[in-house]
Amino acid sequence: MTEKEKMIAGEWFDPQDAELTADRTRATRLRHRLNVVLCDHDEEYRRVMRELCPAMEGFIRAPFQCDYGYNVSAGAGTFINFGCVCIDLAPIRIGRRTLIGPNVQLLTAHHPFDAAERATQRECGRPITIGDDCWLGGGAIVCPGVTIGDGCIVGAGAVVTKDLPARSLAVGNPARIVRTL
């Protein structure tokens, strides 16, 4: 099994692998075009975005950061604001008509708890799923392996460490549900 296949399968992998390094370099070049060169959100911008994130039906405002791009998907009508960071070692799936505020971080990377294992630099990813019709306020952070149900609102600056059931309003660090919508 290749290191890329291990990454996609959610297993521990070596991020220094040549194929994965090439994939990150490709993503860096495409992000540079999106974030620096292409000022208009015209057809060329959309073409480069589809090349970076083939399953992107939503709209992303620059600057946008990701490791690979091909693990990020968003449904039609989704809006991702300035400064979004997607550490996409595992799939990041965003539903339809979801609003992602500025400087939101979607972090799938997981590292060993044991220091000696961490020193090997191996890592794995845990997928993030965000449902339809959600709103993540500015600066929110979603941790590895979290699922956010349909219709949820995550308050600005919240750190989501656990799954949120549909139609929940969650705030704080760590995020806690304050009411059902």
Backbone torsions as a table, in degrees:
resi	resn	phi	psi	omega
1	MET	NA	132.0	179.1
2	THR	-74.4	164.5	178.0
3	GLU	-63.1	-36.9	177.6
4	LYS	-64.9	-43.0	177.3
5	GLU	-62.2	-39.2	176.6
6	LYS	-62.9	-44.5	179.8
7	MET	-59.5	-48.7	-177.8
8	ILE	-63.8	-32.0	179.7
9	ALA	-81.1	-3.1	179.4
10	GLY	80.4	18.1	178.9
11	GLU	-94.8	167.8	175.7
12	TRP	-66.3	135.4	-177.7
13	PHE	-142.6	167.0	179.0
14	ASP	-97.5	108.5	-177.8
15	PRO	-69.4	-11.6	178.8
16	GLN	-85.2	1.1	177.3
17	ASP	-54.2	141.1	-175.7
18	ALA	-59.7	-42.2	-179.4
19	GLU	-64.4	-44.5	179.5
20	LEU	-68.3	-36.6	176.1
21	THR	-62.6	-42.0	177.3
22	ALA	-63.8	-39.9	178.2
23	ASP	-62.8	-43.1	178.6
24	ARG	-66.5	-37.9	177.4
25	THR	-63.7	-42.7	176.6
26	ARG	-59.1	-46.8	179.8
27	ALA	-62.7	-38.8	178.8
28	THR	-61.3	-43.7	179.3
29	ARG	-64.7	-42.9	179.3
30	LEU	-66.7	-42.4	177.3
31	ARG	-61.3	-39.6	177.8
32	HIS	-59.6	-44.3	177.3
33	ARG	-59.6	-45.3	-179.0
34	LEU	-67.0	-44.5	-171.4
35	ASN	-83.8	-23.3	-173.2
36	VAL	-122.5	-46.7	-171.3
37	VAL	-83.1	-45.4	-173.5
38	LEU	-91.4	98.1	-176.5
39	CYS	-80.3	-29.4	-179.1
40	ASP	-96.3	148.3	176.6
41	HIS	-92.5	59.3	-176.3
42	ASP	-94.9	-166.8	-177.6
43	GLU	-61.8	-37.1	178.0
44	GLU	-64.3	-41.3	176.2
45	TYR	-59.5	-47.4	-179.3
46	ARG	-64.3	-36.0	178.3
47	ARG	-64.3	-46.2	179.7
48	VAL	-66.3	-38.8	177.4
49	MET	-61.4	-42.3	178.4
50	ARG	-66.4	-32.8	176.7
51	GLU	-67.2	-41.2	179.0
52	LEU	-72.1	-49.3	-176.7
53	CYS	-125.2	84.8	-173.9
54	PRO	-57.5	-26.5	-177.6
55	ALA	-99.0	22.6	-179.0
56	MET	-89.2	110.3	174.2
57	GLU	-102.5	-14.6	-179.8
58	GLY	-85.6	-167.3	-176.6
59	PHE	-121.2	133.2	179.0
60	ILE	-121.4	128.4	174.1
61	ARG	-90.1	138.3	176.9
62	ALA	-74.9	150.9	0.8
63	PRO	-81.3	148.4	179.4
64	PHE	-130.3	137.5	179.8
65	GLN	-126.3	139.9	173.8
66	CYS	-155.7	164.0	176.9
67	ASP	-83.7	-47.3	-172.6
68	TYR	-123.4	-35.8	-179.2
69	GLY	86.3	-45.7	-176.0
70	TYR	-68.2	-9.8	176.3
71	ASN	-96.5	4.0	-178.3
72	VAL	-107.5	126.3	175.9
73	SER	-135.2	149.6	176.8
74	ALA	-148.0	141.5	-178.0
75	GLY	-79.4	170.4	-179.6
76	ALA	-57.8	141.2	177.3
77	GLY	82.8	-1.5	177.9
78	THR	-79.1	140.7	179.8
79	PHE	-124.2	122.9	179.0
80	ILE	-114.3	116.5	-172.5
81	ASN	-82.1	178.7	-178.3
82	PHE	-47.0	142.8	166.3
83	GLY	75.8	17.4	179.1
84	CYS	-69.1	135.9	176.7
85	VAL	-116.7	121.8	177.1
86	CYS	-118.1	102.5	173.1
87	ILE	-84.3	92.7	-166.8
88	ASP	-102.6	61.1	172.5
89	LEU	-73.8	-22.7	176.0
90	ALA	-127.8	168.2	-179.6
91	PRO	-60.3	138.2	169.2
92	ILE	-116.3	109.9	-176.7
93	ARG	-112.3	119.8	-179.9
94	ILE	-115.5	131.0	-177.2
95	GLY	-71.8	-163.5	-178.2
96	ARG	-88.2	149.5	173.3
97	ARG	56.3	33.1	179.0
98	THR	-97.8	142.2	179.5
99	LEU	-108.6	125.1	178.2
100	ILE	-113.4	115.9	-177.3
101	GLY	-69.5	173.5	-179.9
102	PRO	-64.9	145.8	174.8
103	ASN	61.3	28.0	174.4
104	VAL	-76.1	143.2	178.0
105	GLN	-118.9	125.6	176.9
106	LEU	-114.4	106.0	-165.3
107	LEU	-116.1	104.3	-180.0
108	THR	-91.5	-12.7	-174.2
109	ALA	-66.2	135.2	177.8
110	HIS	-130.0	137.7	-178.3
111	HIS	-124.1	155.1	179.8
112	PRO	-61.0	145.6	175.9
113	PHE	-75.7	-31.8	179.9
114	ASP	-75.7	128.3	-176.2
115	ALA	-60.3	-40.5	-179.6
116	ALA	-64.3	-40.6	176.6
117	GLU	-67.8	-39.6	178.5
118	ARG	-60.2	-34.6	-179.6
119	ALA	-63.8	-19.6	177.5
120	THR	-72.7	-13.6	-179.0
121	GLN	67.7	12.0	175.1
122	ARG	-74.2	150.4	-179.5
123	GLU	-147.6	170.3	173.6
124	CYS	-146.7	168.5	179.2
125	GLY	-120.5	148.2	174.7
126	ARG	-119.4	125.2	-173.4
127	PRO	-62.9	152.1	173.2
128	ILE	-117.6	132.3	176.6
129	THR	-126.3	128.3	177.7
130	ILE	-122.0	126.9	-173.6
131	GLY	-73.6	-171.9	176.2
132	ASP	-74.2	151.0	169.4
133	ASP	59.9	33.4	177.3
134	CYS	-94.8	167.1	174.6
135	TRP	-141.7	118.1	175.3
136	LEU	-106.9	117.3	-178.1
137	GLY	-68.6	162.6	-177.7
138	GLY	-52.1	136.8	175.6
139	GLY	76.0	4.8	177.8
140	ALA	-65.8	149.6	177.8
141	ILE	-123.9	130.2	176.2
142	VAL	-113.8	123.0	-174.7
143	CYS	-84.8	166.2	-177.3
144	PRO	-56.5	138.9	173.4
145	GLY	81.2	5.2	-175.3
146	VAL	-85.4	140.5	170.8
147	THR	-116.4	129.5	177.5
148	ILE	-112.5	119.6	-174.9
149	GLY	-70.1	167.9	179.3
150	ASP	-55.6	142.6	171.9
151	GLY	73.0	12.2	-179.6
152	CYS	-78.7	153.0	169.3
153	ILE	-120.9	129.9	176.1
154	VAL	-113.5	120.3	-176.9
155	GLY	-63.8	154.9	178.1
156	ALA	-54.9	134.2	177.4
157	GLY	78.0	-1.0	-179.5
158	ALA	-68.0	150.0	175.6
159	VAL	-116.7	107.9	-174.4
160	VAL	-91.3	110.1	-177.3
161	THR	-106.3	-13.7	-177.6
162	LYS	-135.0	159.3	179.4
163	ASP	-58.2	146.9	175.7
164	LEU	-116.9	125.6	177.0
165	PRO	-69.3	159.3	-178.9
166	ALA	-50.7	145.4	175.0
167	ARG	58.9	38.8	175.8
168	SER	-102.1	147.3	169.7
169	LEU	-108.3	117.7	-177.2
170	ALA	-123.7	138.0	179.9
171	VAL	-140.1	162.2	170.5
172	GLY	96.4	-178.8	-179.5
173	ASN	-135.8	106.5	-3.7
174	PRO	-71.4	155.3	-178.8
175	ALA	-60.5	136.5	175.1
176	ARG	-131.0	148.1	-179.0
177	ILE	-76.4	126.5	179.1
178	VAL	-103.9	-20.2	174.7
179	ARG	-172.2	166.8	175.0
180	THR	-97.6	139.9	-178.9
181	LEU	-91.6	NA	NA
